Amino acid sequence: ISMSQDQSNKVVTNDINPISMHQDVINQYAQIDELNPFNVPSPHMTIQHVKQLKDIILEAVTNKYYDGFVITHGTDTLEETAFL
């Protein structure tokens, strides 16, 4: 989601999550809080990033009421994040 090609065909990181451009549709079905703790290409996800995500979610569970959480990131390290 965060990567695309520039005019010279290099892979670059997008500044905005493309899902954010569809807030009007999403808001018809759910109230969401969008957090963007970091924007890194999936191959650059580290265990520190995953731990940071865990801490953010644990803090939200402790201090606010949510029905669920959605993490969006590329497929290169998706299974590691899902496992942890």
mmCIF file of the N, C-alpha and C atoms, coordinates in Angstrom:
data_MODEL
# 
_entry.id   MODEL 
# 
loop_
_atom_site.group_PDB 
_atom_site.id 
_atom_site.type_symbol 
_atom_site.label_atom_id 
_atom_site.label_alt_id 
_atom_site.label_comp_id 
_atom_site.label_asym_id 
_atom_site.label_entity_id 
_atom_site.label_seq_id 
_atom_site.pdbx_PDB_ins_code 
_atom_site.Cartn_x 
_atom_site.Cartn_y 
_atom_site.Cartn_z 
_atom_site.occupancy 
_atom_site.B_iso_or_equiv 
_atom_site.pdbx_formal_charge 
_atom_site.auth_seq_id 
_atom_site.auth_comp_id 
_atom_site.auth_asym_id 
_atom_site.auth_atom_id 
_atom_site.pdbx_PDB_model_num 
ATOM 1   N N  . ILE A 1 1  ? 0.825   -1.193  0.000   1.00 0.00 ? 1  ILE A N  1 
ATOM 2   C CA . ILE A 1 1  ? 0.000   0.000   0.000   1.00 0.00 ? 1  ILE A CA 1 
ATOM 3   C C  . ILE A 1 1  ? 0.863   1.247   0.000   1.00 0.00 ? 1  ILE A C  1 
ATOM 4   N N  . SER A 1 2  ? 1.983   1.222   0.669   1.00 0.00 ? 2  SER A N  1 
ATOM 5   C CA . SER A 1 2  ? 2.761   2.459   0.794   1.00 0.00 ? 2  SER A CA 1 
ATOM 6   C C  . SER A 1 2  ? 3.787   2.641   -0.308  1.00 0.00 ? 2  SER A C  1 
ATOM 7   N N  . MET A 1 3  ? 3.874   1.695   -1.236  1.00 0.00 ? 3  MET A N  1 
ATOM 8   C CA . MET A 1 3  ? 4.895   1.807   -2.270  1.00 0.00 ? 3  MET A CA 1 
ATOM 9   C C  . MET A 1 3  ? 4.266   1.947   -3.650  1.00 0.00 ? 3  MET A C  1 
ATOM 10  N N  . SER A 1 4  ? 4.934   2.719   -4.496  1.00 0.00 ? 4  SER A N  1 
ATOM 11  C CA . SER A 1 4  ? 4.517   2.868   -5.888  1.00 0.00 ? 4  SER A CA 1 
ATOM 12  C C  . SER A 1 4  ? 5.757   3.161   -6.721  1.00 0.00 ? 4  SER A C  1 
ATOM 13  N N  . GLN A 1 5  ? 5.559   3.324   -8.011  1.00 0.00 ? 5  GLN A N  1 
ATOM 14  C CA . GLN A 1 5  ? 6.677   3.644   -8.897  1.00 0.00 ? 5  GLN A CA 1 
ATOM 15  C C  . GLN A 1 5  ? 6.621   5.115   -9.266  1.00 0.00 ? 5  GLN A C  1 
ATOM 16  N N  . ASP A 1 6  ? 7.793   5.749   -9.309  1.00 0.00 ? 6  ASP A N  1 
ATOM 17  C CA . ASP A 1 6  ? 7.839   7.125   -9.784  1.00 0.00 ? 6  ASP A CA 1 
ATOM 18  C C  . ASP A 1 6  ? 8.029   7.125   -11.301 1.00 0.00 ? 6  ASP A C  1 
ATOM 19  N N  . GLN A 1 7  ? 8.216   8.310   -11.881 1.00 0.00 ? 7  GLN A N  1 
ATOM 20  C CA . GLN A 1 7  ? 8.313   8.413   -13.338 1.00 0.00 ? 7  GLN A CA 1 
ATOM 21  C C  . GLN A 1 7  ? 9.532   7.702   -13.912 1.00 0.00 ? 7  GLN A C  1 
ATOM 22  N N  . SER A 1 8  ? 10.565  7.505   -13.086 1.00 0.00 ? 8  SER A N  1 
ATOM 23  C CA . SER A 1 8  ? 11.755  6.799   -13.563 1.00 0.00 ? 8  SER A CA 1 
ATOM 24  C C  . SER A 1 8  ? 11.699  5.305   -13.241 1.00 0.00 ? 8  SER A C  1 
ATOM 25  N N  . ASN A 1 9  ? 10.506  4.831   -12.826 1.00 0.00 ? 9  ASN A N  1 
ATOM 26  C CA . ASN A 1 9  ? 10.256  3.425   -12.481 1.00 0.00 ? 9  ASN A CA 1 
ATOM 27  C C  . ASN A 1 9  ? 10.952  2.970   -11.212 1.00 0.00 ? 9  ASN A C  1 
ATOM 28  N N  . LYS A 1 10 ? 11.409  3.910   -10.388 1.00 0.00 ? 10 LYS A N  1 
ATOM 29  C CA . LYS A 1 10 ? 11.949  3.543   -9.082  1.00 0.00 ? 10 LYS A CA 1 
ATOM 30  C C  . LYS A 1 10 ? 10.794  3.345   -8.108  1.00 0.00 ? 10 LYS A C  1 
ATOM 31  N N  . VAL A 1 11 ? 10.977  2.423   -7.179  1.00 0.00 ? 11 VAL A N  1 
ATOM 32  C CA . VAL A 1 11 ? 9.965   2.192   -6.159  1.00 0.00 ? 11 VAL A CA 1 
ATOM 33  C C  . VAL A 1 11 ? 10.151  3.239   -5.068  1.00 0.00 ? 11 VAL A C  1 
ATOM 34  N N  . VAL A 1 12 ? 9.067   3.930   -4.748  1.00 0.00 ? 12 VAL A N  1 
ATOM 35  C CA . VAL A 1 12 ? 9.105   4.980   -3.728  1.00 0.00 ? 12 VAL A CA 1 
ATOM 36  C C  . VAL A 1 12 ? 7.970   4.752   -2.735  1.00 0.00 ? 12 VAL A C  1 
ATOM 37  N N  . THR A 1 13 ? 8.109   5.337   -1.552  1.00 0.00 ? 13 THR A N  1 
ATOM 38  C CA . THR A 1 13 ? 7.088   5.252   -0.520  1.00 0.00 ? 13 THR A CA 1 
ATOM 39  C C  . THR A 1 13 ? 6.103   6.400   -0.688  1.00 0.00 ? 13 THR A C  1 
ATOM 40  N N  . ASN A 1 14 ? 4.813   6.078   -0.661  1.00 0.00 ? 14 ASN A N  1 
ATOM 41  C CA . ASN A 1 14 ? 3.778   7.108   -0.737  1.00 0.00 ? 14 ASN A CA 1 
ATOM 42  C C  . ASN A 1 14 ? 3.669   7.834   0.597   1.00 0.00 ? 14 ASN A C  1 
ATOM 43  N N  . ASP A 1 15 ? 3.283   9.095   0.548   1.00 0.00 ? 15 ASP A N  1 
ATOM 44  C CA . ASP A 1 15 ? 3.092   9.868   1.772   1.00 0.00 ? 15 ASP A CA 1 
ATOM 45  C C  . ASP A 1 15 ? 1.756   9.563   2.440   1.00 0.00 ? 15 ASP A C  1 
ATOM 46  N N  . ILE A 1 16 ? 0.773   9.161   1.656   1.00 0.00 ? 16 ILE A N  1 
ATOM 47  C CA . ILE A 1 16 ? -0.579  8.949   2.165   1.00 0.00 ? 16 ILE A CA 1 
ATOM 48  C C  . ILE A 1 16 ? -1.016  7.517   1.870   1.00 0.00 ? 16 ILE A C  1 
ATOM 49  N N  . ASN A 1 17 ? -1.603  6.875   2.864   1.00 0.00 ? 17 ASN A N  1 
ATOM 50  C CA . ASN A 1 17 ? -2.165  5.544   2.672   1.00 0.00 ? 17 ASN A CA 1 
ATOM 51  C C  . ASN A 1 17 ? -3.360  5.674   1.729   1.00 0.00 ? 17 ASN A C  1 
ATOM 52  N N  . PRO A 1 18 ? -3.381  4.954   0.618   1.00 0.00 ? 18 PRO A N  1 
ATOM 53  C CA . PRO A 1 18 ? -4.496  5.076   -0.338  1.00 0.00 ? 18 PRO A CA 1 
ATOM 54  C C  . PRO A 1 18 ? -5.865  4.805   0.274   1.00 0.00 ? 18 PRO A C  1 
ATOM 55  N N  . ILE A 1 19 ? -5.927  4.003   1.311   1.00 0.00 ? 19 ILE A N  1 
ATOM 56  C CA . ILE A 1 19 ? -7.208  3.732   1.969   1.00 0.00 ? 19 ILE A CA 1 
ATOM 57  C C  . ILE A 1 19 ? -7.781  5.015   2.559   1.00 0.00 ? 19 ILE A C  1 
ATOM 58  N N  . SER A 1 20 ? -6.926  5.929   2.987   1.00 0.00 ? 20 SER A N  1 
ATOM 59  C CA . SER A 1 20 ? -7.379  7.193   3.565   1.00 0.00 ? 20 SER A CA 1 
ATOM 60  C C  . SER A 1 20 ? -8.183  8.025   2.578   1.00 0.00 ? 20 SER A C  1 
ATOM 61  N N  . MET A 1 21 ? -7.984  7.801   1.315   1.00 0.00 ? 21 MET A N  1 
ATOM 62  C CA . MET A 1 21 ? -8.707  8.563   0.299   1.00 0.00 ? 21 MET A CA 1 
ATOM 63  C C  . MET A 1 21 ? -10.160 8.108   0.157   1.00 0.00 ? 21 MET A C  1 
ATOM 64  N N  . HIS A 1 22 ? -10.553 7.084   0.901   1.00 0.00 ? 22 HIS A N  1 
ATOM 65  C CA . HIS A 1 22 ? -11.909 6.541   0.809   1.00 0.00 ? 22 HIS A CA 1 
ATOM 66  C C  . HIS A 1 22 ? -12.662 6.674   2.128   1.00 0.00 ? 22 HIS A C  1 
ATOM 67  N N  . GLN A 1 23 ? -12.323 7.699   2.912   1.00 0.00 ? 23 GLN A N  1 
ATOM 68  C CA . GLN A 1 23 ? -12.963 7.903   4.211   1.00 0.00 ? 23 GLN A CA 1 
ATOM 69  C C  . GLN A 1 23 ? -14.477 8.043   4.094   1.00 0.00 ? 23 GLN A C  1 
ATOM 70  N N  . ASP A 1 24 ? -14.962 8.686   3.041   1.00 0.00 ? 24 ASP A N  1 
ATOM 71  C CA . ASP A 1 24 ? -16.403 8.881   2.893   1.00 0.00 ? 24 ASP A CA 1 
ATOM 72  C C  . ASP A 1 24 ? -17.139 7.544   2.818   1.00 0.00 ? 24 ASP A C  1 
ATOM 73  N N  . VAL A 1 25 ? -16.577 6.574   2.145   1.00 0.00 ? 25 VAL A N  1 
ATOM 74  C CA . VAL A 1 25 ? -17.197 5.248   2.054   1.00 0.00 ? 25 VAL A CA 1 
ATOM 75  C C  . VAL A 1 25 ? -17.052 4.511   3.381   1.00 0.00 ? 25 VAL A C  1 
ATOM 76  N N  . ILE A 1 26 ? -15.872 4.533   3.950   1.00 0.00 ? 26 ILE A N  1 
ATOM 77  C CA . ILE A 1 26 ? -15.622 3.836   5.217   1.00 0.00 ? 26 ILE A CA 1 
ATOM 78  C C  . ILE A 1 26 ? -16.539 4.367   6.310   1.00 0.00 ? 26 ILE A C  1 
ATOM 79  N N  . ASN A 1 27 ? -16.715 5.679   6.372   1.00 0.00 ? 27 ASN A N  1 
ATOM 80  C CA . ASN A 1 27 ? -17.525 6.289   7.426   1.00 0.00 ? 27 ASN A CA 1 
ATOM 81  C C  . ASN A 1 27 ? -19.001 5.925   7.331   1.00 0.00 ? 27 ASN A C  1 
ATOM 82  N N  . GLN A 1 28 ? -19.443 5.395   6.209   1.00 0.00 ? 28 GLN A N  1 
ATOM 83  C CA . GLN A 1 28 ? -20.821 4.917   6.097   1.00 0.00 ? 28 GLN A CA 1 
ATOM 84  C C  . GLN A 1 28 ? -21.040 3.656   6.927   1.00 0.00 ? 28 GLN A C  1 
ATOM 85  N N  . TYR A 1 29 ? -19.959 2.936   7.220   1.00 0.00 ? 29 TYR A N  1 
ATOM 86  C CA . TYR A 1 29 ? -20.069 1.646   7.884   1.00 0.00 ? 29 TYR A CA 1 
ATOM 87  C C  . TYR A 1 29 ? -19.436 1.592   9.267   1.00 0.00 ? 29 TYR A C  1 
ATOM 88  N N  . ALA A 1 30 ? -18.519 2.484   9.538   1.00 0.00 ? 30 ALA A N  1 
ATOM 89  C CA . ALA A 1 30 ? -17.800 2.397   10.810  1.00 0.00 ? 30 ALA A CA 1 
ATOM 90  C C  . ALA A 1 30 ? -17.211 3.749   11.180  1.00 0.00 ? 30 ALA A C  1 
ATOM 91  N N  . GLN A 1 31 ? -17.051 3.936   12.478  1.00 0.00 ? 31 GLN A N  1 
ATOM 92  C CA . GLN A 1 31 ? -16.308 5.095   12.967  1.00 0.00 ? 31 GLN A CA 1 
ATOM 93  C C  . GLN A 1 31 ? -14.880 4.613   13.186  1.00 0.00 ? 31 GLN A C  1 
ATOM 94  N N  . ILE A 1 32 ? -13.930 5.289   12.579  1.00 0.00 ? 32 ILE A N  1 
ATOM 95  C CA . ILE A 1 32 ? -12.544 4.831   12.693  1.00 0.00 ? 32 ILE A CA 1 
ATOM 96  C C  . ILE A 1 32 ? -11.646 5.943   13.206  1.00 0.00 ? 32 ILE A C  1 
ATOM 97  N N  . ASP A 1 33 ? -10.593 5.533   13.862  1.00 0.00 ? 33 ASP A N  1 
ATOM 98  C CA . ASP A 1 33 ? -9.479  6.407   14.221  1.00 0.00 ? 33 ASP A CA 1 
ATOM 99  C C  . ASP A 1 33 ? -8.293  5.901   13.418  1.00 0.00 ? 33 ASP A C  1 
ATOM 100 N N  . GLU A 1 34 ? -7.727  6.746   12.604  1.00 0.00 ? 34 GLU A N  1 
ATOM 101 C CA . GLU A 1 34 ? -6.593  6.335   11.774  1.00 0.00 ? 34 GLU A CA 1 
ATOM 102 C C  . GLU A 1 34 ? -5.299  6.820   12.404  1.00 0.00 ? 34 GLU A C  1 
ATOM 103 N N  . LEU A 1 35 ? -4.382  5.899   12.608  1.00 0.00 ? 35 LEU A N  1 
ATOM 104 C CA . LEU A 1 35 ? -3.054  6.221   13.123  1.00 0.00 ? 35 LEU A CA 1 
ATOM 105 C C  . LEU A 1 35 ? -2.026  5.796   12.089  1.00 0.00 ? 35 LEU A C  1 
ATOM 106 N N  . ASN A 1 36 ? -1.020  6.590   11.913  1.00 0.00 ? 36 ASN A N  1 
ATOM 107 C CA . ASN A 1 36 ? 0.074   6.250   10.998  1.00 0.00 ? 36 ASN A CA 1 
ATOM 108 C C  . ASN A 1 36 ? 1.389   6.355   11.765  1.00 0.00 ? 36 ASN A C  1 
ATOM 109 N N  . PRO A 1 37 ? 1.714   5.328   12.553  1.00 0.00 ? 37 PRO A N  1 
ATOM 110 C CA . PRO A 1 37 ? 2.920   5.420   13.386  1.00 0.00 ? 37 PRO A CA 1 
ATOM 111 C C  . PRO A 1 37 ? 4.209   5.491   12.580  1.00 0.00 ? 37 PRO A C  1 
ATOM 112 N N  . PHE A 1 38 ? 4.224   4.899   11.405  1.00 0.00 ? 38 PHE A N  1 
ATOM 113 C CA . PHE A 1 38 ? 5.385   4.975   10.519  1.00 0.00 ? 38 PHE A CA 1 
ATOM 114 C C  . PHE A 1 38 ? 4.938   4.578   9.123   1.00 0.00 ? 38 PHE A C  1 
ATOM 115 N N  . ASN A 1 39 ? 5.709   4.974   8.154   1.00 0.00 ? 39 ASN A N  1 
ATOM 116 C CA . ASN A 1 39 ? 5.398   4.669   6.756   1.00 0.00 ? 39 ASN A CA 1 
ATOM 117 C C  . ASN A 1 39 ? 6.680   4.161   6.114   1.00 0.00 ? 39 ASN A C  1 
ATOM 118 N N  . VAL A 1 40 ? 6.870   2.850   6.199   1.00 0.00 ? 40 VAL A N  1 
ATOM 119 C CA . VAL A 1 40 ? 8.084   2.242   5.657   1.00 0.00 ? 40 VAL A CA 1 
ATOM 120 C C  . VAL A 1 40 ? 7.698   1.159   4.653   1.00 0.00 ? 40 VAL A C  1 
ATOM 121 N N  . PRO A 1 41 ? 8.518   0.930   3.667   1.00 0.00 ? 41 PRO A N  1 
ATOM 122 C CA . PRO A 1 41 ? 8.251   -0.186  2.754   1.00 0.00 ? 41 PRO A CA 1 
ATOM 123 C C  . PRO A 1 41 ? 8.251   -1.510  3.520   1.00 0.00 ? 41 PRO A C  1 
ATOM 124 N N  . SER A 1 42 ? 7.404   -2.415  3.121   1.00 0.00 ? 42 SER A N  1 
ATOM 125 C CA . SER A 1 42 ? 7.279   -3.690  3.819   1.00 0.00 ? 42 SER A CA 1 
ATOM 126 C C  . SER A 1 42 ? 8.606   -4.426  4.000   1.00 0.00 ? 42 SER A C  1 
ATOM 127 N N  . PRO A 1 43 ? 9.514   -4.417  3.013   1.00 0.00 ? 43 PRO A N  1 
ATOM 128 C CA . PRO A 1 43 ? 10.783  -5.117  3.231   1.00 0.00 ? 43 PRO A CA 1 
ATOM 129 C C  . PRO A 1 43 ? 11.626  -4.505  4.352   1.00 0.00 ? 43 PRO A C  1 
ATOM 130 N N  . HIS A 1 44 ? 11.288  -3.284  4.760   1.00 0.00 ? 44 HIS A N  1 
ATOM 131 C CA . HIS A 1 44 ? 12.057  -2.610  5.808   1.00 0.00 ? 44 HIS A CA 1 
ATOM 132 C C  . HIS A 1 44 ? 11.407  -2.719  7.183   1.00 0.00 ? 44 HIS A C  1 
ATOM 133 N N  . MET A 1 45 ? 10.290  -3.442  7.275   1.00 0.00 ? 45 MET A N  1 
ATOM 134 C CA . MET A 1 45 ? 9.661   -3.665  8.578   1.00 0.00 ? 45 MET A CA 1 
ATOM 135 C C  . MET A 1 45 ? 10.608  -4.497  9.432   1.00 0.00 ? 45 MET A C  1 
ATOM 136 N N  . THR A 1 46 ? 10.811  -4.055  10.658  1.00 0.00 ? 46 THR A N  1 
ATOM 137 C CA . THR A 1 46 ? 11.676  -4.773  11.589  1.00 0.00 ? 46 THR A CA 1 
ATOM 138 C C  . THR A 1 46 ? 10.858  -5.239  12.785  1.00 0.00 ? 46 THR A C  1 
ATOM 139 N N  . ILE A 1 47 ? 11.459  -6.048  13.613  1.00 0.00 ? 47 ILE A N  1 
ATOM 140 C CA . ILE A 1 47 ? 10.787  -6.490  14.833  1.00 0.00 ? 47 ILE A CA 1 
ATOM 141 C C  . ILE A 1 47 ? 10.487  -5.290  15.729  1.00 0.00 ? 47 ILE A C  1 
ATOM 142 N N  . GLN A 1 48 ? 11.311  -4.250  15.672  1.00 0.00 ? 48 GLN A N  1 
ATOM 143 C CA . GLN A 1 48 ? 11.050  -3.037  16.451  1.00 0.00 ? 48 GLN A CA 1 
ATOM 144 C C  . GLN A 1 48 ? 9.760   -2.359  15.981  1.00 0.00 ? 48 GLN A C  1 
ATOM 145 N N  . HIS A 1 49 ? 9.516   -2.347  14.677  1.00 0.00 ? 49 HIS A N  1 
ATOM 146 C CA . HIS A 1 49 ? 8.260   -1.786  14.167  1.00 0.00 ? 49 HIS A CA 1 
ATOM 147 C C  . HIS A 1 49 ? 7.069   -2.594  14.687  1.00 0.00 ? 49 HIS A C  1 
ATOM 148 N N  . VAL A 1 50 ? 7.184   -3.906  14.651  1.00 0.00 ? 50 VAL A N  1 
ATOM 149 C CA . VAL A 1 50 ? 6.093   -4.764  15.103  1.00 0.00 ? 50 VAL A CA 1 
ATOM 150 C C  . VAL A 1 50 ? 5.851   -4.560  16.595  1.00 0.00 ? 50 VAL A C  1 
ATOM 151 N N  . LYS A 1 51 ? 6.908   -4.449  17.375  1.00 0.00 ? 51 LYS A N  1 
ATOM 152 C CA . LYS A 1 51 ? 6.754   -4.194  18.813  1.00 0.00 ? 51 LYS A CA 1 
ATOM 153 C C  . LYS A 1 51 ? 6.089   -2.844  19.051  1.00 0.00 ? 51 LYS A C  1 
ATOM 154 N N  . GLN A 1 52 ? 6.436   -1.856  18.244  1.00 0.00 ? 52 GLN A N  1 
ATOM 155 C CA . GLN A 1 52 ? 5.811   -0.541  18.374  1.00 0.00 ? 52 GLN A CA 1 
ATOM 156 C C  . GLN A 1 52 ? 4.313   -0.634  18.071  1.00 0.00 ? 52 GLN A C  1 
ATOM 157 N N  . LEU A 1 53 ? 3.943   -1.384  17.040  1.00 0.00 ? 53 LEU A N  1 
ATOM 158 C CA . LEU A 1 53 ? 2.526   -1.592  16.741  1.00 0.00 ? 53 LEU A CA 1 
ATOM 159 C C  . LEU A 1 53 ? 1.815   -2.257  17.916  1.00 0.00 ? 53 LEU A C  1 
ATOM 160 N N  . LYS A 1 54 ? 2.447   -3.273  18.485  1.00 0.00 ? 54 LYS A N  1 
ATOM 161 C CA . LYS A 1 54 ? 1.870   -3.968  19.635  1.00 0.00 ? 54 LYS A CA 1 
ATOM 162 C C  . LYS A 1 54 ? 1.645   -3.003  20.783  1.00 0.00 ? 54 LYS A C  1 
ATOM 163 N N  . ASP A 1 55 ? 2.621   -2.155  21.067  1.00 0.00 ? 55 ASP A N  1 
ATOM 164 C CA . ASP A 1 55 ? 2.496   -1.191  22.159  1.00 0.00 ? 55 ASP A CA 1 
ATOM 165 C C  . ASP A 1 55 ? 1.373   -0.190  21.904  1.00 0.00 ? 55 ASP A C  1 
ATOM 166 N N  . ILE A 1 56 ? 1.244   0.265   20.672  1.00 0.00 ? 56 ILE A N  1 
ATOM 167 C CA . ILE A 1 56 ? 0.172   1.205   20.316  1.00 0.00 ? 56 ILE A CA 1 
ATOM 168 C C  . ILE A 1 56 ? -1.192  0.556   20.528  1.00 0.00 ? 56 ILE A C  1 
ATOM 169 N N  . ILE A 1 57 ? -1.328  -0.696  20.101  1.00 0.00 ? 57 ILE A N  1 
ATOM 170 C CA . ILE A 1 57 ? -2.604  -1.395  20.248  1.00 0.00 ? 57 ILE A CA 1 
ATOM 171 C C  . ILE A 1 57 ? -2.901  -1.663  21.716  1.00 0.00 ? 57 ILE A C  1 
ATOM 172 N N  . LEU A 1 58 ? -1.913  -2.106  22.476  1.00 0.00 ? 58 LEU A N  1 
ATOM 173 C CA . LEU A 1 58 ? -2.135  -2.356  23.905  1.00 0.00 ? 58 LEU A CA 1 
ATOM 174 C C  . LEU A 1 58 ? -2.544  -1.084  24.634  1.00 0.00 ? 58 LEU A C  1 
ATOM 175 N N  . GLU A 1 59 ? -1.928  0.031   24.289  1.00 0.00 ? 59 GLU A N  1 
ATOM 176 C CA . GLU A 1 59 ? -2.287  1.303   24.916  1.00 0.00 ? 59 GLU A CA 1 
ATOM 177 C C  . GLU A 1 59 ? -3.717  1.693   24.547  1.00 0.00 ? 59 GLU A C  1 
ATOM 178 N N  . ALA A 1 60 ? -4.105  1.477   23.305  1.00 0.00 ? 60 ALA A N  1 
ATOM 179 C CA . ALA A 1 60 ? -5.468  1.795   22.872  1.00 0.00 ? 60 ALA A CA 1 
ATOM 180 C C  . ALA A 1 60 ? -6.491  0.894   23.557  1.00 0.00 ? 60 ALA A C  1 
ATOM 181 N N  . VAL A 1 61 ? -6.163  -0.380  23.713  1.00 0.00 ? 61 VAL A N  1 
ATOM 182 C CA . VAL A 1 61 ? -7.067  -1.314  24.390  1.00 0.00 ? 61 VAL A CA 1 
ATOM 183 C C  . VAL A 1 61 ? -7.251  -0.902  25.845  1.00 0.00 ? 61 VAL A C  1 
ATOM 184 N N  . THR A 1 62 ? -6.194  -0.420  26.464  1.00 0.00 ? 62 THR A N  1 
ATOM 185 C CA . THR A 1 62 ? -6.231  -0.042  27.870  1.00 0.00 ? 62 THR A CA 1 
ATOM 186 C C  . THR A 1 62 ? -6.994  1.261   28.096  1.00 0.00 ? 62 THR A C  1 
ATOM 187 N N  . ASN A 1 63 ? -6.832  2.222   27.205  1.00 0.00 ? 63 ASN A N  1 
ATOM 188 C CA . ASN A 1 63 ? -7.348  3.566   27.452  1.00 0.00 ? 63 ASN A CA 1 
ATOM 189 C C  . ASN A 1 63 ? -8.587  3.950   26.655  1.00 0.00 ? 63 ASN A C  1 
ATOM 190 N N  . LYS A 1 64 ? -8.979  3.157   25.682  1.00 0.00 ? 64 LYS A N  1 
ATOM 191 C CA . LYS A 1 64 ? -10.132 3.490   24.844  1.00 0.00 ? 64 LYS A CA 1 
ATOM 192 C C  . LYS A 1 64 ? -10.898 2.218   24.525  1.00 0.00 ? 64 LYS A C  1 
ATOM 193 N N  . TYR A 1 65 ? -12.116 2.388   24.024  1.00 0.00 ? 65 TYR A N  1 
ATOM 194 C CA . TYR A 1 65 ? -12.918 1.241   23.624  1.00 0.00 ? 65 TYR A CA 1 
ATOM 195 C C  . TYR A 1 65 ? -12.896 1.118   22.104  1.00 0.00 ? 65 TYR A C  1 
ATOM 196 N N  . TYR A 1 66 ? -12.478 -0.027  21.626  1.00 0.00 ? 66 TYR A N  1 
ATOM 197 C CA . TYR A 1 66 ? -12.488 -0.325  20.194  1.00 0.00 ? 66 TYR A CA 1 
ATOM 198 C C  . TYR A 1 66 ? -13.078 -1.709  19.977  1.00 0.00 ? 66 TYR A C  1 
ATOM 199 N N  . ASP A 1 67 ? -13.748 -1.887  18.852  1.00 0.00 ? 67 ASP A N  1 
ATOM 200 C CA . ASP A 1 67 ? -14.256 -3.211  18.479  1.00 0.00 ? 67 ASP A CA 1 
ATOM 201 C C  . ASP A 1 67 ? -13.188 -4.051  17.801  1.00 0.00 ? 67 ASP A C  1 
ATOM 202 N N  . GLY A 1 68 ? -12.172 -3.403  17.247  1.00 0.00 ? 68 GLY A N  1 
ATOM 203 C CA . GLY A 1 68 ? -11.123 -4.144  16.558  1.00 0.00 ? 68 GLY A CA 1 
ATOM 204 C C  . GLY A 1 68 ? -10.059 -3.220  16.027  1.00 0.00 ? 68 GLY A C  1 
ATOM 205 N N  . PHE A 1 69 ? -9.052  -3.825  15.458  1.00 0.00 ? 69 PHE A N  1 
ATOM 206 C CA . PHE A 1 69 ? -7.916  -3.090  14.912  1.00 0.00 ? 69 PHE A CA 1 
ATOM 207 C C  . PHE A 1 69 ? -7.588  -3.646  13.535  1.00 0.00 ? 69 PHE A C  1 
ATOM 208 N N  . VAL A 1 70 ? -7.203  -2.771  12.632  1.00 0.00 ? 70 VAL A N  1 
ATOM 209 C CA . VAL A 1 70 ? -6.787  -3.176  11.294  1.00 0.00 ? 70 VAL A CA 1 
ATOM 210 C C  . VAL A 1 70 ? -5.401  -2.607  11.057  1.00 0.00 ? 70 VAL A C  1 
ATOM 211 N N  . ILE A 1 71 ? -4.476  -3.476  10.718  1.00 0.00 ? 71 ILE A N  1 
ATOM 212 C CA . ILE A 1 71 ? -3.116  -3.051  10.381  1.00 0.00 ? 71 ILE A CA 1 
ATOM 213 C C  . ILE A 1 71 ? -2.946  -3.271  8.885   1.00 0.00 ? 71 ILE A C  1 
ATOM 214 N N  . THR A 1 72 ? -2.562  -2.225  8.191   1.00 0.00 ? 72 THR A N  1 
ATOM 215 C CA . THR A 1 72 ? -2.297  -2.382  6.760   1.00 0.00 ? 72 THR A CA 1 
ATOM 216 C C  . THR A 1 72 ? -0.803  -2.274  6.530   1.00 0.00 ? 72 THR A C  1 
ATOM 217 N N  . HIS A 1 73 ? -0.277  -3.248  5.837   1.00 0.00 ? 73 HIS A N  1 
ATOM 218 C CA . HIS A 1 73 ? 1.097   -3.140  5.345   1.00 0.00 ? 73 HIS A CA 1 
ATOM 219 C C  . HIS A 1 73 ? 1.319   -4.166  4.259   1.00 0.00 ? 73 HIS A C  1 
ATOM 220 N N  . GLY A 1 74 ? 2.418   -4.022  3.581   1.00 0.00 ? 74 GLY A N  1 
ATOM 221 C CA . GLY A 1 74 ? 2.708   -4.874  2.432   1.00 0.00 ? 74 GLY A CA 1 
ATOM 222 C C  . GLY A 1 74 ? 2.887   -6.329  2.807   1.00 0.00 ? 74 GLY A C  1 
ATOM 223 N N  . THR A 1 75 ? 3.075   -7.140  1.795   1.00 0.00 ? 75 THR A N  1 
ATOM 224 C CA . THR A 1 75 ? 3.091   -8.589  1.996   1.00 0.00 ? 75 THR A CA 1 
ATOM 225 C C  . THR A 1 75 ? 4.458   -9.169  2.338   1.00 0.00 ? 75 THR A C  1 
ATOM 226 N N  . ASP A 1 76 ? 5.523   -8.409  2.194   1.00 0.00 ? 76 ASP A N  1 
ATOM 227 C CA . ASP A 1 76 ? 6.863   -8.971  2.405   1.00 0.00 ? 76 ASP A CA 1 
ATOM 228 C C  . ASP A 1 76 ? 7.072   -9.502  3.820   1.00 0.00 ? 76 ASP A C  1 
ATOM 229 N N  . THR A 1 77 ? 6.505   -8.850  4.816   1.00 0.00 ? 77 THR A N  1 
ATOM 230 C CA . THR A 1 77 ? 6.667   -9.302  6.200   1.00 0.00 ? 77 THR A CA 1 
ATOM 231 C C  . THR A 1 77 ? 5.330   -9.484  6.896   1.00 0.00 ? 77 THR A C  1 
ATOM 232 N N  . LEU A 1 78 ? 4.266   -9.593  6.136   1.00 0.00 ? 78 LEU A N  1 
ATOM 233 C CA . LEU A 1 78 ? 2.926   -9.691  6.701   1.00 0.00 ? 78 LEU A CA 1 
ATOM 234 C C  . LEU A 1 78 ? 2.771   -10.882 7.634   1.00 0.00 ? 78 LEU A C  1 
ATOM 235 N N  . GLU A 1 79 ? 3.308   -12.029 7.261   1.00 0.00 ? 79 GLU A N  1 
ATOM 236 C CA . GLU A 1 79 ? 3.119   -13.214 8.098   1.00 0.00 ? 79 GLU A CA 1 
ATOM 237 C C  . GLU A 1 79 ? 3.817   -13.080 9.444   1.00 0.00 ? 79 GLU A C  1 
ATOM 238 N N  . GLU A 1 80 ? 4.947   -12.377 9.503   1.00 0.00 ? 80 GLU A N  1 
ATOM 239 C CA . GLU A 1 80 ? 5.620   -12.167 10.782  1.00 0.00 ? 80 GLU A CA 1 
ATOM 240 C C  . GLU A 1 80 ? 4.782   -11.276 11.688  1.00 0.00 ? 80 GLU A C  1 
ATOM 241 N N  . THR A 1 81 ? 4.217   -10.216 11.137  1.00 0.00 ? 81 THR A N  1 
ATOM 242 C CA . THR A 1 81 ? 3.369   -9.330  11.929  1.00 0.00 ? 81 THR A CA 1 
ATOM 243 C C  . THR A 1 81 ? 2.136   -10.081 12.412  1.00 0.00 ? 81 THR A C  1 
ATOM 244 N N  . ALA A 1 82 ? 1.513   -10.858 11.544  1.00 0.00 ? 82 ALA A N  1 
ATOM 245 C CA . ALA A 1 82 ? 0.320   -11.615 11.923  1.00 0.00 ? 82 ALA A CA 1 
ATOM 246 C C  . ALA A 1 82 ? 0.647   -12.629 13.017  1.00 0.00 ? 82 ALA A C  1 
ATOM 247 N N  . PHE A 1 83 ? 1.805   -13.261 12.942  1.00 0.00 ? 83 PHE A N  1 
ATOM 248 C CA . PHE A 1 83 ? 2.195   -14.254 13.942  1.00 0.00 ? 83 PHE A CA 1 
ATOM 249 C C  . PHE A 1 83 ? 2.379   -13.616 15.308  1.00 0.00 ? 83 PHE A C  1 
ATOM 250 N N  . LEU A 1 84 ? 3.026   -12.456 15.344  1.00 0.00 ? 84 LEU A N  1 
ATOM 251 C CA . LEU A 1 84 ? 3.307   -11.804 16.619  1.00 0.00 ? 84 LEU A CA 1 
ATOM 252 C C  . LEU A 1 84 ? 2.062   -11.163 17.176  1.00 0.00 ? 84 LEU A C  1 
# 
